[in-house]
Amino acid sequence: MVVAKFRVAMEGIFYTVRTQVNMKVHLLAMMVVIGLGWYFKLKTWEWISVIIVITMVLAAETFNTALEVTVNLYTDKYHPLAKIAKDVAAGAVLITALGAVAVGWLVFGPRLGF
């Protein structure tokens, strides 16, 4: 039962990775940030900050994908409310990504000479 639920959740993640270019960009950024973290030997509190914002961005992207698919299931025609729903979900991803950039700036900026 638990394994089946885990498998279903993983299918959702894999769907998002396969179908969303932005998720691939986020995963690439995640790998770069983790590599920089190891290189610069981040402190525990810095790792916690980085992990939290990475998790937030990836989760926001999966929620955005779920909302887009749901809206597309409901209608294949243009509707202003469908556009608003998709735009708001995309805005949530942007907010989390900007927050991640801010954390990255604070954690890595001094080490990179910024």
N, C-alpha and C positions, 0 to 999 in steps of 0.2 A: 504494500500500500504506500509506504513512504517512498520507496524506490520509484514507483510509478509516478507519484507527484513530482519528484525530483526530475524525472525524465521529461515530463510535460513542461516543467519550467525551463529546462535546458533547451527544449525544442523552440520555445518562445525566444530565448536569447539567440539561438542559432538563426532563427528566422530574421530577427532584427539585424544580425551581422550580415546575413546573405543579401538582404534587400535594401538596406539603408546605407548610403555612402557616408553620411555623417557618423554613423556608428563606427565604421572603419576608421575614419579620421580620429574619433575619440580614442579608439583602441591603440592607434599608432601613437597618439599623444601620451597615452598612459604608459606605453612601453618606453618612450623617451624619458618621461618623468621618473619612472622607476629606475631606469639606467642611470640617470643623473643623481638620483637619491643614493644609489649604491656607490657611485663614484665619489660623491661628496660626503659620504658617511653621515647621513642625516641623523639627528638626535631622535629619540623616541617620540617626543611631542611633535616634531616636524613630520615624521612618518604618519602619525595619527592624523594630522591635518591633511596631508596629501591623500591618504587612503579615504578619508571622509569625502573630500571633494571629488575624487575619482568615482567613488561609489554613487554620489549624487548625480554626476553627469551621466553615467551609464544608465542609471535608473530612470532619469528624466527622458533620455532618448528612447528607452523601451516603453515608457508610458506614452510618449508622443506617438510612437509607432502603433501601439494598441489603439489609441484614440483615432488615428488616421484610418486604420483598417476598419474600425467600427463605423466611422462616418461613411466610408466608402461602401460598406455593406448596406447601410441604410439608403443611400442614394448615389447614383452615378451622374446625376445632373448637378449643375451649379446651384447652390443655395447660399444666400448670404450668412445664414446661421452656421452652416457647415464650414464656411470659410473662417468665420470668427472662431469656432471651436478649434480648427486646425492651427490658426494663427496664434491663439492663446497657448496651445500646447507647445508650439515651436518657440514661443516667447519664454516659456518655462525652461526649455533646454538652454536658450541663450542666457538666461539669468544664472543658471547653475554653471555654465561654461565661463561666464565672466567672473563669477565668484572663484572658480578654479584658477583662472588666470591671475586673479588678485593674490590668492594663496601662493601660487607659484612664484609670483613676483617677490613676495615677502620672504619666501623660503630660499629661492635660488638667486634672486637678484643680487644680494651682497656677494655671493660666491662667484657670480659671473661679471662682477664689476659694474652693476647697475645701481 
